[in-house]
């Protein structure tokens, strides 16, 4: 039960659904009809507990492992993660090829 994807036209209270085709919507936002715009309270997301700095490998062995190891590709990947992970934070550093990433644990 609940293991299949079904396209539906209407959902009721208690239904778990996924919404597609709406690019500018994030976790915790309320989707309502235009004539009924009462938003639900914003969800509280716990603050990150772990912080690391990621940077492009500039050693003599750089680029020997992995495909997407340029600064641009790393940044694209981090920005994509921000779209679906509400507890992740990515901040720029003084270096154009390094980012400070904050999350909520080792398995983040």
C-alpha positions as CSV (number, residue, x, y, z in Angstrom):
1,X,0.0,0.0,0.0
2,X,1.4,3.4,-0.9
3,X,4.3,2.1,-3.0
4,X,2.9,3.1,-6.4
5,X,2.9,6.5,-8.0
6,X,-0.5,7.6,-9.1
7,X,-1.5,10.8,-10.8
8,X,-4.4,12.4,-8.9
9,X,-6.5,15.6,-9.4
10,X,-7.3,16.1,-5.7
11,X,-5.7,15.4,-2.3
12,X,-7.4,15.4,1.1
13,X,-6.1,16.1,4.6
14,X,-3.7,13.3,5.6
15,X,-2.7,12.4,2.0
16,X,1.0,12.3,1.2
17,X,1.6,13.8,-2.2
18,X,4.4,15.1,-4.4
19,X,4.0,18.2,-6.5
20,X,5.8,18.5,-9.8
21,X,6.0,21.3,-12.3
22,X,6.3,24.1,-9.8
23,X,9.9,25.3,-9.8
24,X,9.7,28.1,-7.2
25,X,8.2,26.1,-4.3
26,X,10.2,24.9,-1.3
27,X,9.7,22.6,1.7
28,X,7.3,24.0,4.2
29,X,5.5,26.4,1.8
30,X,1.7,26.2,1.5
31,X,0.0,25.6,-1.9
32,X,-3.6,26.9,-2.0
33,X,-6.1,27.9,-4.6
34,X,-6.1,31.6,-5.5
35,X,-9.4,32.2,-3.8
36,X,-8.2,30.7,-0.5
37,X,-4.7,32.0,0.4
38,X,-4.4,31.2,4.1
39,X,-0.9,29.9,4.7
40,X,0.0,27.3,7.3
41,X,2.6,28.2,9.9
42,X,6.2,28.0,8.7
43,X,8.1,24.8,9.7
44,X,10.9,25.2,12.2
45,X,14.1,23.6,10.9
46,X,16.8,22.8,13.4
47,X,20.1,24.7,13.1
48,X,23.1,22.9,11.6
49,X,25.5,21.2,14.1
50,X,28.4,20.4,11.8
51,X,30.4,22.7,9.5
52,X,33.1,21.9,6.9
53,X,34.9,23.8,4.1
54,X,35.0,22.1,0.7
55,X,37.4,23.3,-2.0
56,X,38.8,22.3,-5.3
57,X,41.7,19.8,-5.1
58,X,44.9,21.6,-6.3
59,X,47.3,18.8,-5.6
60,X,49.4,17.1,-8.4
61,X,46.9,14.3,-8.4
62,X,43.9,16.6,-9.0
63,X,41.4,15.3,-11.6
64,X,42.6,11.7,-11.5
65,X,39.5,10.6,-9.6
66,X,36.0,11.8,-10.4
67,X,34.5,13.6,-13.4
68,X,33.1,16.8,-12.1
69,X,35.8,18.3,-10.0
70,X,36.0,21.9,-11.2
71,X,34.9,24.8,-9.1
72,X,31.9,25.4,-11.3
73,X,30.6,21.8,-11.1
74,X,31.1,21.7,-7.4
75,X,29.2,24.9,-6.9
76,X,26.4,23.7,-9.3
77,X,26.0,20.5,-7.2
78,X,26.0,22.3,-3.9
79,X,23.3,24.8,-5.2
80,X,21.2,21.9,-6.5
81,X,21.3,20.2,-3.0
82,X,20.0,23.4,-1.4
83,X,16.8,23.0,-3.5
84,X,15.8,19.8,-1.7
85,X,17.7,19.8,1.6
86,X,16.2,22.4,4.0
87,X,18.7,21.9,6.7
88,X,21.8,22.4,4.5
89,X,23.6,25.8,4.3
90,X,26.2,26.7,1.7
91,X,28.2,29.9,2.2
92,X,31.0,31.4,0.0
93,X,34.4,31.9,1.4
94,X,37.2,34.4,0.5
95,X,38.4,31.9,-2.2
96,X,36.3,31.5,-5.4
97,X,36.9,27.7,-5.3
98,X,35.9,27.0,-1.7
99,X,32.5,26.8,0.2
100,X,31.6,26.4,3.8
101,X,28.9,23.8,4.1
102,X,26.8,23.4,7.3
103,X,24.5,20.5,8.1
104,X,23.0,18.5,10.9
105,X,25.4,15.6,11.3
106,X,27.9,13.2,9.8
107,X,25.4,11.5,7.5
108,X,24.2,14.7,6.0
